[in-house]
Amino acid sequence: MRSLALGLFCLLCCNAVRLDRRRPRPSAAKRQNETAVQTRAGENPCKAVPLDFVFVIDSSRSIRPHDYEKVKTFIMNLLQFLEIGPDATRVGLLQYGSVVQPEFSLNTYTNNVEVEQAVRSMKHLATGTMTGLAIQYTMETAFTEEEGARPANLHIPRIAMIVTDGRPQDTVEEVAAQARQAGIQIFAIGVGRVDMNILKAIGSEPHSEHVHLVASFSQIETLVSVFQSKLCGGSEMCAVVDHQCHHICVSSPASYRCKCWEGFTLNPDGKTCKEIDHCADGTHGCEQDFMNTEDSCVCKCRKGYTLRPDGKTCKKTDHCVDGKHGCEQDSMSTEESCVCKCRMGYTLRPDGKTCQSLDLCQTVGHGCEHQCVSTTDSYICRCFEGFLLAEDGKSCRKPECGDGVMDLVFVIDGSKSLGPANFELIKQFVNNIVDTMDISKTGTHVGLLQFSTKVRTEFTLGQYTTAEDIKQAVRRMQYMGRGSMTGSALRHMFESSFSVKEGARPNTPRVGIVFTDGRSQDDVSEWANKAKNSGVTVYALGVGKAIEQELREIASEPAEKHLYYAEHIEKMGEIAKKLKSRICDDKLSSQKACQCENVIMFQNQVTETLKNLEQNDILF
């Protein structure tokens, strides 16, 4: 009996177990929904600020139906973090394919239950992917006050969350930028093989907060916890993240954004700022310079100019207009000040205001005996023609040979044995002789030859008519520094230097002064004799290794009056004194002899004429 009772009990237990197994258990999804319902039944755990929130859902044909359901579940899970109501968060939703289909607007529903029911009722469009068109609708329609968006002056954040799984069939960059510029904060969520660059072109900065990509729709649920922290808020995002904003960080319920100070604009990186260049467009119209300020582009003028009342053109600053410059003659406005100027023929004195005549001869006691000539910053004395300036630089004197006129040719040795330093001494010697002459058009004329291996005419008899011009030409002479062809030089003097072509004058005494410092490399006697026989008085000057026999062959007779020698060139000064005296004496005696011969010739002509008249019985 006990065994029967035990068997019956076991049978009842087995049936109970079997019945329990046949009773259906709630699915995991159902349990999750029950949990969600329990959470919604209680108080919303979020402390989010009010938002205007629009979901923008890709409903293209590439999304399979069961993946479409996962998107709807993702939306409903996010809704649990939002407190929906007219004065709380308002939610709108649109889906798009080839066209945009608004499901409900921001002012359609006023609580979470209504919104969730509307999400569950959505139907898959299964058409194209016009993401740019959907963004444009969101900006132009979904966030208008007619569709339930609150006025901008209330500063209610406007958030758009875009979920897409593929490449859009239209462009998104420009319209997304316009939407962000209009104040819409965009979250871009990509699923599968979405180009990250397209997501970044859609989403707001910083991309690390606003752009998300998951591998499949099964993983989209992993973003729920991410957006929970964003949507629930409870803390200032700028305080808890490394925002790297250059100027200002502005927290929002789901993220943050960077702002710039007034006068600056945000760079494309969404973090750094650059100054707004109001002058960059080139429409400022400034005549000269311009400067960018915080709120405009202002015109500026360069130094020495001032801005006219039109704020664009410039006029030259006249520093002299007040008449306080104190200038004796003229004045001129410069970039910085008013400066005094003097009229032509005057120069400004050190006081910077008064003027003095450039002709100092008119303003100072010059003391010149004959003429005063003004120079750039001084003056010099000059003498009338036929006079020489005395050593005091003021008085004038008759030249030592002032009563005589001649054609004088210097024949100067420029051979290598002389050397450059001694050549300079010879040039001084020549100018010393020139100083004793009455050099003028009607007075003495001077020419000069330099010889070495070749002969070079430095200047001819007819080239210069003033002592100063001749002396400057002598100073300009360049040393030849080669051989010593004295004979060739004498030939050139005879054939060319005393020719009419080179300025020699008829009935004018001709004098040659030949200087040498050594033996000639050619014969000197032939051309020296021809020159002397033609009436040229030749003086021979030798120094150092000059050969006495050659000097005698060159010089006119008597040799003691026409030959001069010095052992060292430094004694050329003594030779110069003797030579000057001798030349003058010779000139005067030559001219007196010439005068006597003319008288005798005249007397003879008169006697012969009288005889002829007498023979012809014309007289008596």
C-alpha positions as CSV (number, residue, x, y, z in Angstrom):
1,M,0.0,0.0,0.0
2,R,2.8,2.4,0.8
3,S,4.5,1.4,-2.5
4,L,1.3,2.3,-4.4
5,A,1.0,5.7,-2.7
6,L,4.7,6.5,-3.5
7,G,4.2,5.6,-7.1
8,L,1.1,7.8,-7.5
9,F,3.0,10.8,-5.9
10,C,5.9,10.3,-8.4
11,L,3.5,10.3,-11.3
12,L,1.9,13.6,-10.2
13,C,5.3,15.2,-9.9
14,C,6.3,14.2,-13.4
15,N,3.1,15.5,-14.9
16,A,3.7,18.8,-13.1
17,V,7.2,19.1,-14.5
18,R,5.8,18.2,-18.0
19,L,3.1,20.9,-17.7
20,D,5.7,23.5,-16.6
21,R,7.8,22.7,-19.6
22,R,4.8,23.1,-22.0
23,R,4.0,26.6,-20.6
24,P,5.7,29.3,-22.8
25,R,8.4,31.5,-21.3
26,P,8.7,35.2,-22.1
27,S,11.4,36.0,-24.6
28,A,14.5,37.9,-23.9
29,A,13.2,40.9,-26.0
30,K,10.0,40.8,-24.0
31,R,11.8,40.8,-20.8
32,Q,13.9,43.7,-22.0
33,N,10.8,45.6,-23.0
34,E,9.2,44.8,-19.7
35,T,12.3,46.3,-18.0
36,A,12.1,49.4,-20.2
37,V,8.4,49.7,-19.4
38,Q,9.1,49.3,-15.7
39,T,11.8,52.1,-16.1
40,R,9.4,54.3,-18.0
41,A,6.7,53.6,-15.4
42,G,8.9,55.0,-12.8
43,E,10.5,58.4,-12.7
44,N,12.8,59.3,-15.7
45,P,16.4,59.0,-14.3
46,C,17.7,61.7,-16.7
47,K,18.0,65.3,-15.7
48,A,18.4,66.6,-19.2
49,V,17.6,70.2,-20.2
50,P,14.7,70.7,-22.8
51,L,15.7,69.9,-26.4
52,D,14.2,70.2,-29.9
53,F,15.2,66.7,-31.1
54,V,14.6,65.4,-34.7
55,F,15.5,61.8,-35.8
56,V,16.5,61.6,-39.5
57,I,16.3,57.9,-40.5
58,D,17.7,56.3,-43.7
59,S,14.9,54.0,-45.0
60,S,16.6,53.0,-48.3
61,R,16.3,49.6,-49.9
62,S,19.8,48.6,-48.8
63,I,18.5,48.2,-45.2
64,R,16.8,44.8,-44.7
65,P,13.5,44.6,-42.9
66,H,14.9,43.0,-39.7
67,D,17.7,45.7,-39.6
68,Y,15.0,48.4,-40.0
69,E,13.3,47.0,-36.9
70,K,16.7,47.3,-35.0
71,V,16.8,50.9,-35.9
72,K,13.3,51.5,-34.5
73,T,14.4,49.6,-31.3
74,F,17.5,51.9,-31.0
75,I,15.3,55.0,-31.3
76,M,12.9,53.7,-28.6
77,N,15.8,52.9,-26.3
78,L,17.0,56.5,-26.7
79,L,13.6,57.9,-26.0
80,Q,13.7,56.5,-22.4
81,F,16.4,59.1,-21.7
82,L,14.3,62.0,-22.9
83,E,11.5,63.7,-20.9
84,I,9.0,64.5,-23.7
85,G,6.5,67.3,-23.2
86,P,5.5,70.7,-24.5
87,D,7.8,72.5,-22.0
88,A,10.4,69.7,-21.9
89,T,12.0,67.9,-24.9
90,R,10.1,67.9,-28.1
91,V,10.7,65.1,-30.6
92,G,10.2,64.9,-34.4
93,L,11.0,62.1,-36.8
94,L,11.4,61.8,-40.6
95,Q,12.6,59.0,-42.8
96,Y,14.0,59.2,-46.3
97,G,14.7,57.2,-49.3
98,S,14.3,58.7,-52.7
99,V,12.0,61.3,-51.1
100,V,11.6,62.7,-47.6
101,Q,8.6,61.3,-45.6
102,P,7.9,63.2,-42.3
103,E,6.4,60.8,-39.7
104,F,5.7,63.3,-37.0
105,S,6.8,66.9,-36.2
106,L,8.1,68.5,-33.0
107,N,4.6,69.6,-31.9
108,T,2.7,66.4,-32.9
109,Y,3.1,64.4,-29.6
110,T,3.4,65.5,-26.0
111,N,4.6,62.4,-24.1
112,N,6.9,59.4,-24.5
113,V,4.1,56.8,-25.0
114,E,2.7,58.6,-28.0
115,V,6.1,59.0,-29.6
116,E,7.0,55.3,-29.0
117,Q,3.8,54.2,-30.6
118,A,4.4,56.3,-33.6
119,V,7.9,54.8,-34.0
120,R,6.6,51.3,-33.9
121,S,4.1,52.2,-36.6
122,M,6.7,53.4,-39.1
123,K,6.8,51.5,-42.5
124,H,10.0,50.8,-44.4
125,L,10.3,52.9,-47.6
126,A,12.9,50.7,-49.3
127,T,13.8,53.3,-52.0
128,G,16.9,55.4,-52.7
129,T,19.3,57.4,-50.4
130,M,18.8,61.1,-50.7
131,T,20.6,62.1,-47.5
132,G,21.3,65.7,-48.7
133,L,17.6,66.2,-49.4
134,A,16.7,65.0,-45.9
135,I,19.2,67.4,-44.3
136,Q,17.7,70.3,-46.3
137,Y,14.2,69.4,-45.2
138,T,15.3,69.2,-41.6
139,M,16.9,72.6,-41.8
140,E,14.2,74.4,-43.8
141,T,11.0,72.7,-42.4
142,A,11.5,70.4,-39.4
143,F,13.1,73.0,-37.2
144,T,10.6,75.8,-38.1
145,E,8.3,77.3,-35.5
146,E,5.3,76.1,-37.6
147,E,6.6,72.5,-37.1
148,G,7.0,73.0,-33.3
149,A,10.5,74.3,-32.9
150,R,10.8,76.9,-30.2
151,P,12.0,80.5,-31.1
152,A,15.7,80.9,-31.3
153,N,15.7,83.6,-28.6
154,L,14.8,80.9,-26.1
155,H,18.1,79.2,-26.8
156,I,16.6,75.7,-26.8
157,P,19.3,73.4,-28.3
158,R,18.3,72.0,-31.7
159,I,19.6,68.5,-32.3
160,A,19.4,66.3,-35.4
161,M,20.4,62.6,-35.3
162,I,21.0,61.1,-38.7
163,V,21.2,57.3,-39.1
164,T,22.4,56.0,-42.5
165,D,23.9,52.8,-43.9
166,G,25.3,53.9,-47.3
167,R,26.6,56.4,-49.7
168,P,24.2,59.2,-50.5
169,Q,22.9,59.7,-54.0
170,D,23.2,63.5,-53.6
171,T,25.7,65.9,-52.1
172,V,25.7,66.6,-48.4
173,E,28.7,68.8,-47.7
174,E,27.2,72.2,-48.5
175,V,23.7,71.6,-47.0
176,A,25.1,70.1,-43.9
177,A,27.4,73.1,-43.4
178,Q,24.4,75.4,-43.8
179,A,22.4,73.4,-41.2
180,R,25.3,73.6,-38.7
181,Q,25.6,77.3,-39.4
182,A,21.9,77.7,-38.7
183,G,22.5,76.4,-35.2
184,I,21.6,72.7,-35.6
185,Q,23.8,70.3,-33.8
186,I,24.1,67.2,-35.9
187,F,25.0,63.7,-34.8
188,A,25.9,61.4,-37.7
189,I,25.6,57.6,-37.1
190,G,26.9,55.3,-39.9
191,V,26.2,51.5,-40.1
192,G,28.3,49.2,-42.2
193,R,30.3,50.4,-45.1
194,V,29.7,54.1,-44.8
195,D,32.5,56.5,-45.8
196,M,33.8,58.1,-42.7
197,N,34.6,61.3,-44.7
198,I,30.9,61.6,-45.5
199,L,29.9,61.2,-41.9
200,K,32.4,63.9,-40.9
201,A,31.0,66.2,-43.6
202,I,27.6,65.8,-42.0
203,G,28.4,65.8,-38.3
204,S,29.2,68.8,-36.1
205,E,32.6,69.5,-34.5
206,P,34.2,68.0,-32.7
207,H,33.8,64.8,-34.7
208,S,34.9,62.6,-31.8
209,E,31.6,63.6,-30.1
210,H,29.3,63.8,-33.0
211,V,30.4,61.1,-35.5
212,H,29.9,57.4,-34.8
213,L,30.4,54.3,-37.0
214,V,29.4,50.7,-36.2
215,A,30.0,47.6,-38.2
216,S,26.4,46.3,-38.4
217,F,22.8,47.1,-37.2
218,S,23.3,44.4,-34.5
219,Q,26.0,46.7,-32.9
220,I,23.9,49.9,-33.1
221,E,22.6,49.1,-29.6
222,T,26.1,49.6,-28.2
223,L,25.6,53.4,-28.9
224,V,22.7,53.6,-26.4
225,S,24.9,53.9,-23.4
226,V,27.1,56.4,-25.3
227,F,24.1,58.7,-25.9
228,Q,22.7,58.1,-22.4
229,S,25.6,60.1,-21.0
230,K,25.2,62.7,-23.7
231,L,21.4,63.1,-23.4
232,C,21.1,62.8,-19.6
233,G,23.7,65.4,-19.0
234,G,24.1,66.2,-15.4
235,S,27.5,67.8,-15.9
236,E,29.1,70.5,-18.0
237,M,30.8,68.7,-20.9
238,C,33.4,71.4,-21.2
239,A,34.5,70.7,-17.7
240,V,35.0,66.9,-18.1
241,V,36.5,66.6,-21.6
242,D,39.7,67.9,-23.2
243,H,37.8,70.3,-25.5
244,Q,40.9,72.1,-26.9
245,C,38.8,75.1,-27.8
246,H,41.0,78.1,-28.7
247,H,38.7,80.7,-27.2
248,I,35.4,79.6,-25.6
249,C,33.9,76.1,-24.9
250,V,30.0,76.0,-24.9
251,S,28.5,72.9,-23.3
252,S,25.3,71.4,-24.8
253,P,23.1,68.6,-23.5
254,A,24.8,66.0,-25.6
255,S,28.2,67.5,-26.3
256,Y,30.0,70.8,-26.6
257,R,31.0,73.2,-29.2
258,C,33.8,75.8,-29.6
259,K,33.1,79.5,-30.0
260,C,35.3,82.5,-30.8
261,W,35.5,85.9,-29.3
262,E,33.9,88.8,-31.1
263,G,35.9,89.7,-34.2
264,F,37.0,86.1,-34.8
265,T,35.7,83.2,-36.7
266,L,36.0,79.4,-36.1
267,N,38.5,77.6,-38.3
268,P,37.4,74.4,-40.2
269,D,38.9,72.3,-37.4
270,G,36.1,73.5,-35.1
271,K,38.5,74.4,-32.3
272,T,40.9,77.2,-33.3
273,C,39.9,80.8,-34.2
274,K,41.2,83.4,-36.7
275,E,40.6,87.1,-36.8
276,I,37.9,88.1,-39.2
277,D,39.5,90.1,-42.0
278,H,36.9,92.7,-43.0
279,C,39.4,94.0,-45.6
280,A,39.9,90.7,-47.4
281,D,37.1,91.1,-50.0
282,G,38.8,94.2,-51.4
283,T,35.7,96.4,-51.3
284,H,37.0,98.9,-48.8
285,G,37.8,101.5,-51.4
286,C,40.8,102.9,-49.5
287,E,43.1,105.1,-51.6
288,Q,46.3,104.2,-49.8
289,D,46.4,101.8,-46.8
290,F,43.8,100.0,-44.7
291,M,43.5,98.2,-41.4
292,N,41.3,95.5,-40.1
293,T,39.5,96.2,-36.8
294,E,37.2,94.1,-34.7
295,D,34.0,95.1,-36.5
296,S,35.1,96.7,-39.8
297,C,37.8,97.7,-42.3
298,V,39.1,101.3,-41.8
299,C,41.2,103.3,-44.3
300,K,44.5,104.8,-43.3
301,C,47.0,107.1,-45.0
302,R,50.7,106.8,-45.4
303,K,53.1,109.1,-43.5
304,G,52.8,112.7,-44.7
305,Y,49.1,112.3,-45.6
306,T,45.8,112.7,-43.7
307,L,42.4,111.1,-44.2
308,R,39.8,113.2,-45.9
309,P,36.2,113.4,-44.4
310,D,35.0,110.7,-46.8
311,G,37.1,108.2,-44.8
312,K,38.7,106.7,-47.9
313,T,40.8,109.2,-49.8
314,C,44.0,111.0,-48.6
315,K,45.4,114.4,-48.9
316,K,49.0,115.5,-48.4
317,T,49.7,117.1,-45.0
318,D,50.9,120.7,-45.4
319,H,53.1,121.4,-42.4
320,C,53.7,124.9,-43.7
321,V,50.1,126.1,-44.0
322,D,50.1,127.8,-40.6
323,G,52.9,130.2,-41.7
324,K,55.0,129.6,-38.5
325,H,58.0,128.2,-40.4
326,G,60.1,131.4,-40.2
327,C,61.8,130.8,-43.6
328,E,63.6,133.8,-45.1
329,Q,62.8,132.8,-48.7
330,D,60.8,129.7,-49.7
331,S,59.3,126.8,-47.7
332,M,58.4,123.2,-48.6
333,S,56.2,120.7,-46.7
334,T,57.7,117.2,-46.4
335,E,56.3,114.0,-44.8
336,E,57.3,115.0,-41.3
337,S,57.7,118.8,-41.2
338,C,58.0,122.1,-43.0
339,V,61.6,122.8,-44.2
340,C,63.0,126.0,-45.6
341,K,64.5,126.3,-49.0
342,C,66.4,129.0,-50.9
343,R,66.0,130.4,-54.3
344,M,68.5,129.7,-57.1
345,G,71.9,131.3,-56.4
346,Y,71.5,131.0,-52.7
347,T,72.1,128.3,-50.1
348,L,70.6,127.6,-46.7
349,R,72.6,128.7,-43.7
350,P,73.1,126.3,-40.7
351,D,70.2,127.9,-38.9
352,G,67.9,126.1,-41.4
353,K,65.9,129.3,-42.0
354,T,68.0,132.1,-43.6
355,C,69.8,132.1,-46.9
356,Q,73.2,133.2,-48.2
357,S,74.3,133.9,-51.7
358,L,76.2,131.1,-53.5
359,D,78.3,133.9,-55.0
360,L,80.6,134.3,-52.1
361,C,82.5,137.0,-54.0
362,Q,79.5,139.2,-53.5
363,T,79.2,138.5,-49.7
364,V,82.8,138.3,-48.4
365,G,85.8,140.5,-48.5
366,H,87.8,138.3,-51.0
367,G,90.8,140.6,-51.5
368,C,91.4,139.5,-55.1
369,E,93.5,142.0,-57.1
370,H,91.8,141.3,-60.4
371,Q,88.9,138.8,-60.4
372,C,87.0,136.8,-57.8
373,V,85.3,133.6,-58.9
374,S,82.8,131.7,-56.7
375,T,83.1,127.9,-56.4
376,T,80.7,125.5,-54.7
377,D,81.5,126.4,-51.2
378,S,84.3,128.9,-51.5
379,Y,86.0,131.3,-54.0
380,I,89.3,131.7,-55.9
381,C,91.1,134.7,-57.3
382,R,92.0,134.9,-61.0
383,C,94.1,137.4,-63.0
384,F,93.5,139.1,-66.3
385,E,95.0,137.7,-69.4
386,G,98.8,138.3,-69.5
387,F,99.1,138.1,-65.7
388,L,99.9,135.3,-63.3
389,L,98.5,134.7,-59.8
390,A,101.0,135.4,-57.1
391,E,101.9,133.0,-54.3
392,D,99.5,134.8,-51.9
393,G,96.6,133.6,-54.1
394,K,95.2,137.1,-54.4
395,S,97.6,139.5,-56.1
396,C,98.7,139.3,-59.8
397,R,102.0,139.7,-61.5
398,K,103.4,139.8,-65.0
399,P,105.0,136.5,-66.1
400,E,108.8,136.3,-66.2
401,C,108.6,135.8,-69.9
402,G,105.5,137.9,-70.2
403,D,106.9,140.1,-73.1
404,G,107.7,137.1,-75.3
405,V,105.6,134.6,-77.3
406,M,106.8,131.2,-78.4
407,D,105.6,127.7,-79.5
408,L,107.1,125.4,-76.9
409,V,107.1,121.5,-77.1
410,F,108.2,119.3,-74.3
411,V,109.8,115.9,-75.3
412,I,109.6,113.8,-72.1
413,D,111.4,110.4,-71.6
414,G,108.9,107.8,-70.3
415,S,111.3,104.8,-70.3
416,K,111.3,102.0,-67.8
417,S,114.6,103.2,-66.2
418,L,112.9,106.4,-65.0
419,G,110.3,104.7,-62.8
420,P,106.8,105.9,-61.9
421,A,107.9,108.0,-58.9
422,N,110.4,110.0,-60.9
423,F,107.9,110.4,-63.7
424,E,105.7,112.2,-61.3
425,L,108.6,114.6,-60.5
426,I,109.1,115.3,-64.2
427,K,105.4,116.2,-64.5
428,Q,105.8,118.7,-61.6
429,F,108.9,120.1,-63.4
430,V,106.9,120.6,-66.6
431,N,104.2,122.5,-64.8
432,N,106.7,124.6,-63.0
433,I,108.0,125.8,-66.4
434,V,104.5,126.4,-67.6
435,D,103.8,128.6,-64.6
436,T,106.4,131.1,-65.9
437,M,104.8,131.4,-69.3
438,D,102.1,133.8,-70.6
439,I,99.8,131.1,-71.9
440,S,96.9,132.5,-74.0
441,K,95.5,132.4,-77.5
442,T,97.9,135.2,-78.5
443,G,100.7,134.3,-76.1
444,T,102.8,131.2,-75.6
445,H,101.4,127.8,-76.8
446,V,102.6,124.5,-75.4
447,G,102.6,120.9,-76.7
448,L,104.0,117.7,-75.2
449,L,105.3,114.3,-76.4
450,Q,106.1,111.3,-74.3
451,F,108.5,108.7,-75.7
452,S,109.5,105.2,-74.8
453,T,109.6,102.3,-77.3
454,K,107.0,104.4,-79.2
455,V,106.2,108.1,-79.3
456,R,102.8,109.4,-78.0
457,T,101.5,112.9,-78.4
458,E,99.9,113.9,-75.1
459,F,98.6,117.2,-76.4
460,T,99.4,119.5,-79.3
461,L,100.4,123.2,-79.5
462,G,96.9,124.2,-80.6
463,Q,95.0,122.1,-78.1
464,Y,95.0,124.3,-74.9
465,T,95.1,128.1,-74.5
466,T,95.3,128.4,-70.7
467,A,98.0,127.4,-68.2
468,E,95.5,125.6,-66.0
469,D,94.2,123.4,-68.9
470,I,97.8,122.5,-69.8
471,K,98.7,121.7,-66.2
472,Q,95.7,119.4,-65.8
473,A,96.6,117.6,-69.0
474,V,100.1,117.1,-67.7
475,R,98.7,115.6,-64.4
476,R,96.6,113.2,-66.4
477,M,99.6,111.7,-68.3
478,Q,100.1,108.0,-67.9
479,Y,103.6,106.6,-67.6
480,M,104.6,104.4,-70.6
481,G,107.5,102.5,-68.9
482,R,109.2,100.7,-71.9
483,G,112.3,101.4,-74.0
484,S,114.0,104.7,-74.8
485,M,113.8,105.8,-78.5
486,T,114.9,109.4,-78.2
487,G,115.7,109.7,-82.0
488,S,112.2,108.7,-82.9
489,A,110.8,111.4,-80.5
490,L,113.0,114.1,-82.1
491,R,111.8,113.0,-85.6
492,H,108.2,113.3,-84.4
493,M,108.8,116.7,-83.0
494,F,110.4,117.9,-86.2
495,E,107.9,116.4,-88.6
496,S,104.6,116.8,-86.7
497,S,104.7,118.8,-83.5
498,F,105.8,122.0,-85.1
499,S,103.5,121.6,-88.1
500,V,100.6,124.0,-88.9
501,K,98.2,121.0,-88.5
502,E,99.1,120.7,-84.8
503,G,99.0,124.4,-84.0
504,A,102.4,125.8,-84.9
505,R,102.3,129.5,-85.9
506,P,104.3,131.3,-88.5
507,N,106.9,133.8,-87.5
508,T,106.7,132.5,-83.9
509,P,109.9,131.3,-82.1
510,R,110.0,127.6,-81.7
511,V,111.5,125.9,-78.6
512,G,111.9,122.2,-77.8
513,I,112.8,121.0,-74.3
514,V,114.0,117.4,-74.4
515,F,114.3,115.4,-71.2
516,T,116.0,112.0,-70.9
517,D,117.6,109.9,-68.2
518,G,119.8,107.4,-70.2
519,R,121.2,106.3,-73.5
520,S,118.9,106.3,-76.5
521,Q,118.2,103.0,-78.3
522,D,118.4,104.8,-81.7
523,D,120.4,107.6,-83.3
524,V,119.6,111.2,-82.1
525,S,122.0,113.4,-84.2
526,E,120.2,113.2,-87.6
527,W,116.7,114.5,-86.4
528,A,118.2,116.8,-83.8
529,N,120.2,118.6,-86.5
530,K,117.2,118.8,-88.8
531,A,115.1,120.4,-86.0
532,K,117.8,122.9,-85.2
533,N,118.5,123.7,-88.8
534,S,114.8,124.4,-89.3
535,G,114.9,127.1,-86.6
536,V,113.9,125.2,-83.5
537,T,115.9,126.1,-80.4
538,V,116.5,122.8,-78.5
539,Y,117.3,122.5,-74.8
540,A,118.6,119.1,-73.7
541,L,118.0,118.1,-70.0
542,G,119.7,115.0,-68.7
543,V,119.7,113.3,-65.3
544,G,121.3,110.1,-63.8
545,K,122.8,107.9,-66.6
546,A,122.1,110.3,-69.4
547,I,125.0,110.4,-72.0
548,E,126.8,113.8,-72.3
549,Q,127.6,113.2,-76.0
550,E,124.0,112.5,-76.8
551,L,122.9,115.6,-74.9
552,R,125.4,117.7,-76.9
553,E,124.1,116.3,-80.2
554,I,120.5,117.2,-79.1
555,A,121.1,120.7,-77.7
556,S,121.4,123.9,-79.7
557,E,124.7,125.9,-79.8
558,P,126.3,127.1,-77.7
559,A,126.0,123.9,-75.5
560,E,126.7,125.7,-72.3
561,K,123.5,127.7,-72.7
562,H,121.3,124.9,-73.9
563,L,122.5,121.7,-72.1
564,Y,121.6,121.0,-68.5
565,Y,122.6,117.9,-66.4
566,A,121.9,116.8,-62.9
567,E,123.2,113.7,-61.2
568,H,120.0,113.1,-59.3
569,I,116.5,113.9,-60.4
570,E,115.8,115.7,-57.1
571,K,118.0,118.6,-58.4
572,M,115.6,119.3,-61.3
573,G,114.5,122.4,-59.3
574,E,117.8,124.0,-59.9
575,I,117.7,123.1,-63.6
576,A,114.2,124.6,-63.8
577,K,115.4,128.0,-62.4
578,K,118.3,128.2,-64.9
579,L,116.2,127.0,-67.8
580,K,113.4,129.5,-67.1
581,S,115.9,132.3,-67.0
582,R,117.7,131.1,-70.2
583,I,114.4,130.6,-72.2
584,C,113.3,134.1,-71.3
585,D,116.6,135.7,-72.2
586,D,116.7,133.8,-75.5
587,K,113.1,134.9,-76.3
588,L,113.8,138.5,-75.6
589,S,117.1,138.6,-77.5
590,S,115.5,136.7,-80.4
591,Q,112.7,139.2,-80.6
592,K,115.1,142.2,-80.4
593,A,117.2,140.7,-83.2
594,C,114.1,140.2,-85.2
595,Q,113.2,143.8,-84.7
596,C,116.6,145.0,-85.9
597,E,116.6,142.8,-88.9
598,N,113.1,144.2,-89.8
599,V,114.4,147.9,-89.5
600,I,117.4,147.1,-91.8
601,M,115.2,145.3,-94.3
602,F,112.8,148.3,-94.3
603,Q,115.7,150.7,-94.8
604,N,117.1,148.7,-97.8
605,Q,113.7,148.5,-99.4
606,V,113.3,152.3,-99.1
607,T,116.8,153.0,-100.6
608,E,116.1,150.7,-103.5
609,T,112.8,152.4,-104.2
610,L,114.4,155.8,-104.2
611,K,117.0,154.7,-106.7
612,N,114.4,153.4,-109.1
613,L,112.4,156.7,-108.9
614,E,115.6,158.7,-109.5
615,Q,116.5,156.7,-112.6
616,N,113.1,157.3,-114.1
617,D,113.3,161.1,-113.5
618,I,110.3,160.9,-111.3
619,L,112.1,162.7,-108.5
620,F,113.7,166.1,-108.8
